[in-house]
Amino acid sequence: MTGFARAEGNEFGISWVWEAKSVNGKSLDVRLRLAPGLDALEPKLRAMLAQRFRRGNISAVLAITRTAPAAVRINRAALAQLVSLMKEIAGEIDAVPPRLDGLLALRGVVETIEDDEEAVIEARRSAVLGSWETAIDRLAAARAEEGARLALLLCDQLEEISALVRVAEGCAAAQPEGEAVGRRLDFLCQELNREANTLCSKSADIELTRIGLSLKAAVEQFREQVQNIE
C-alpha cells in the first residue's frame, strides 16, 4: 500500500519534521534517516511501525532545527595561534591588521557549546516519539484510503471474472459429453491432492494440519474408487 504522512512540532528549544512514505512491498521493509544524536531511538521507532504494519517499503526522515540560541565560547588556543601568526608576517605583508570581528569570524575560533541538561534531552526525545506516533497514524489513514479504492477495483474485477465464468459454463453446456470420465476424475484427484499438500505445508495451526492430512486421505480413497470408472 502506498501513502505519505507528515508530522511536526516545536518544543524544548527545537523544531522537527517527520516525513514518512510507503510503497508496495511483499514484506515490511523499514528505512529510517534520523537527525544526529537520536540514533538510539531507532529500535523503538521500528517496533512502533511493526505493531501497525505488516507489509510495505516504508521510509522516514526526521529533520531537527535548533530554535533556542546555543551557548558559545572562544577557542583561546586557536585565537592565540592566529595572533602569533599575524605578528610573524606583519613585516612581510603590507596590509591593514585584521579587526577582532574578523578574527572571531574565522572557523574554529568561536565554538558552539552543546550543554543541554539530560532532562531537556529526554523531553525532546519523548516529544519526537509522540510526533512519530502521529505520523504513523496519518500514514495508516493514507494507506486505508488507498485500500478502500483498491477494494472497489478488486470487486469490479471479481464481478468480471464471475461473468466470464458464467459465459464459459454456458458454452461448455452446449458441448457434447466427453468420454473417459474416469481419467478426468483421476486428474481432478491429483489437483485436489496437490492443494491438500499446500494446505499442510503452509499451515501454522496443528488443527488445520490435521484437517489437511485427513483431506489427503479422503482424496486418496476417492482416487482408488475412480480407477474403476470408465
Secondary structure as UniProt FT lines:
FT   STRAND          3..11
FT   TURN            12..13
FT   STRAND          14..23
FT   STRAND          28..33
FT   TURN            36..37
FT   HELIX           39..41
FT   HELIX           42..52
FT   STRAND          56..66
FT   STRAND          71..74
FT   HELIX           76..89
FT   TURN            90..92
FT   HELIX           100..104
FT   TURN            107..109
FT   STRAND          110..113
FT   HELIX           118..173
FT   HELIX           181..202
FT   HELIX           206..226
FT   TURN            227..228
//
